[in-house]
Amino acid sequence: MKAQSIIERLAAGQVHVYPRSRHESEGTRVQMIKAEGRKYLVAEGSGKLYDELRGEEADGVKLCELSHENRLVLNRHFPFTVPQAFGKQSATIGLGDRLGIAGPGHVQTVRGRAIHPILAQQSIRELALTGRDYKQVIDAAAYAVFQEGYTEGYGADGDHLKKEEDIRMALDLGFTMLTLDCSEQIDNEAAQAGESEVKRKYEELPESVRSHYEAKYLDKTFQVGPHAIHFDAATLMRDVLVYREAIQFMIYIYEKYIQTAGRAVDFEISIDETLTPTAPGSHFLVASELIGKNVDIFSMAPRFIGEFQKGIDYIGDIAQFERELAVHAAIADRFGYKLSIHSGSDKFSVFALVGRYTNGRFHVKTAGTNWLEAVRIVAKTNPGLYRRMHQYALEHFEEATAYYHVTTNLNNIRPLADVSDEELPSYMNENDARQLLHITYGLLLQAKKDDGSSLFRDEFFRTLSEREEDYEAALRSHIGKHLDLLGVK
């Protein structure tokens, strides 16, 4: 019997025990172990918790899978395993875990720092590419905090949600943060149209709409800290055309879902998925309209000047970025929410500026960089697997560009044949190679052999399980660098 065998090995000290995972509730002691490459809960004692956990019993001990049902049991008995909202006054970092195994390393990284982690952070796009669902996302985060004995709280973000059914699903499952992606309501054509076309389209709007915006903004200057924001006719007309429908959508979602949730939900507005940068004046207008409708914003993500591409440092004029960041941060301060930095992974050259101008009150999102650190571990410890993954990514790169915007030049990537096994991890230090592996994660994880079995996934996870401590150390170092540069003590 498997349970009997594992429990006997546990008693003999032949099974790995996670020391921080020992918890007790009303006479039941629970801890997490790892045996035969898999993690389990081991419960002993008596009481409600013991009875509720599902598992195999042997010698008065119950061996339990890390299932969704058992996670819900832990939630009822250990409140620290339930995600929570954090509000607007502290720094937060989104730590998107596409693999479901990065949580322990993330917890180790933030422990003792003045920042709250959003451990469960996934978009619908990421779920489709990885073959996961939102239950599994929260399950992984909850088991991570249980394993690490982390009782300071974590959040769960339904990231870049656009559709009402996805919003409803995320909230029903207990997500405590909602990032509303308004890209489909933002009029990119108006953003790039000529002045005569903008004027024509604006004059076609209902008179009530025009009079509302003109009374509030036309030819007016607003002082935001040391910065002045002015709306002349041309600026106002364009902003109204670009953002009016998005503003209506934000208000609608807030009133229908956030206000009626019956619990605290951190509501983030994403206007960063656009073709053109968000001018500070546009940011001001959107925020002013929302606050005027009593929409309680947790954070807002504008599209900053320059390029915030996946997995690499900021591309652009840092001096110009700093000038605009100062205004964006002042707008967020004026209206009382946090500035949010999307695609925040690896933007080392601007992190100090973000920390300074937000006075340490920000939200930064990371995701793909955690996957890349896993790939780096594979490159170090299983070079054969890495080479096969790298070659497959090259052959399928164009497919992945349908999901992500990058400026990767495959010609800049050194041919695999010219790179020794010892040099393979250095691919993760090169922008083009990083982005190659970054955006093909879904294709790699879901690739199949002719017989339907996994081409890479099983060996990939097995390698990381065997090198669990190495992966945790890599995350502590890499994400820790993010936090250090952001000024998080």
Secondary structure, 3 states (H helix, E strand, C coil): CHHHHHHHHHHCCCCEECHHHCEEECCEEEEEEEECCEEEEEEEECCHHHHHCCCEEECCEEEEECCHHHHHHHHHHCHHHCCCCCCCCCCEEEECCCCCCCHHHHHHHHCCCCCEEEEEEEEHHHHHHHCCCHHHHHHHHHHHHHHHCCCCCCEEEEEEECCHHHHHHHHHCCCCEEEEECCCCCCHHHHHCCHHHHHHHHHCCCHHHHHHHHHHHCCEEEEECCEEEEECHHHHHHHHHHHHHHHHHHHHHHHHHHCCCCCCCEEEEEECCCCCCCCHHHHHHHHHHHHHCCCCCCEEEECCCCECCCCCCCECCHHHHHHHHHHHHHHHHHHCCEEEECCCCCCHHHHHHHHHHCCCCEEEEECHHHHHHHHHHHHHHCHHHHHHHHHHHHHHHHHHCCCCCCCCCHHHCCCHHHCCHHHHHHHHHCHHHHHHHHHCHHHHHHCECCCCCECCHHHHHHHHHHCHHHHHHHHHHHHHHHHHHHCCC
